[in-house]
Amino acid sequence: MIKFIKNFRKDEAGAVTVDWVVLTAAVVGLSAAAYTAIEGGATTLTGNVQTYMGNQDPSK
């Protein structure tokens, strides 16, 4: 049993997979946070542009 535990501690085959899963989760989380932060400003900007363009008179 002690040999099994020592071999288990030395085995690092799954460590890289865990690292990639954590890294991917962090990237997804940061992407969601960035999207949330940008969405409000983009919506406001789009509304402002629509209002400005709607008030323009093309005949002038």
C-alpha positions as CSV (number, residue, x, y, z in Angstrom):
1,M,0.0,0.0,0.0
2,I,2.9,2.4,0.8
3,K,4.4,1.7,-2.7
4,F,1.0,2.6,-4.3
5,I,0.9,5.9,-2.4
6,K,4.5,6.8,-3.3
7,N,3.8,6.0,-7.0
8,F,0.6,8.0,-6.9
9,R,2.4,11.1,-5.5
10,K,5.1,10.9,-8.2
11,D,2.6,10.5,-11.1
12,E,2.0,13.8,-12.8
13,A,0.1,12.7,-15.8
14,G,-3.1,14.5,-14.9
15,A,-1.5,17.7,-13.6
16,V,-1.2,19.3,-17.0
17,T,-4.9,18.6,-17.6
18,V,-5.9,20.3,-14.4
19,D,-3.7,23.3,-15.2
20,W,-5.4,23.6,-18.6
21,V,-8.9,23.3,-17.1
22,V,-8.2,26.0,-14.6
23,L,-6.6,28.3,-17.2
24,T,-9.6,27.8,-19.6
25,A,-12.0,28.5,-16.8
26,A,-10.2,31.7,-16.0
27,V,-10.2,32.9,-19.6
28,V,-13.9,32.2,-19.9
29,G,-14.6,34.1,-16.7
30,L,-12.5,37.1,-17.8
31,S,-14.3,37.1,-21.2
32,A,-17.7,37.1,-19.5
33,A,-16.6,40.0,-17.3
34,A,-15.3,42.0,-20.2
35,Y,-18.4,41.4,-22.2
36,T,-20.6,42.6,-19.4
37,A,-18.4,45.7,-19.0
38,I,-18.4,46.6,-22.7
39,E,-22.1,45.7,-23.4
40,G,-23.5,48.7,-21.5
41,G,-21.2,51.3,-23.1
42,A,-21.8,49.9,-26.6
43,T,-25.6,50.0,-26.1
44,T,-25.4,53.6,-25.0
45,L,-23.1,54.6,-27.9
46,T,-25.4,52.9,-30.4
47,G,-28.4,54.8,-29.0
48,N,-26.6,58.1,-29.2
49,V,-25.5,57.5,-32.8
50,Q,-29.1,56.5,-33.7
51,T,-30.5,59.7,-32.1
52,Y,-27.9,61.9,-33.8
53,M,-28.4,60.3,-37.2
54,G,-32.2,60.6,-36.8
55,N,-32.0,64.3,-36.2
56,Q,-29.9,65.0,-39.4
57,D,-31.6,66.6,-42.4
58,P,-30.2,65.1,-45.6
59,S,-31.6,67.9,-47.7
60,K,-29.2,70.5,-46.3
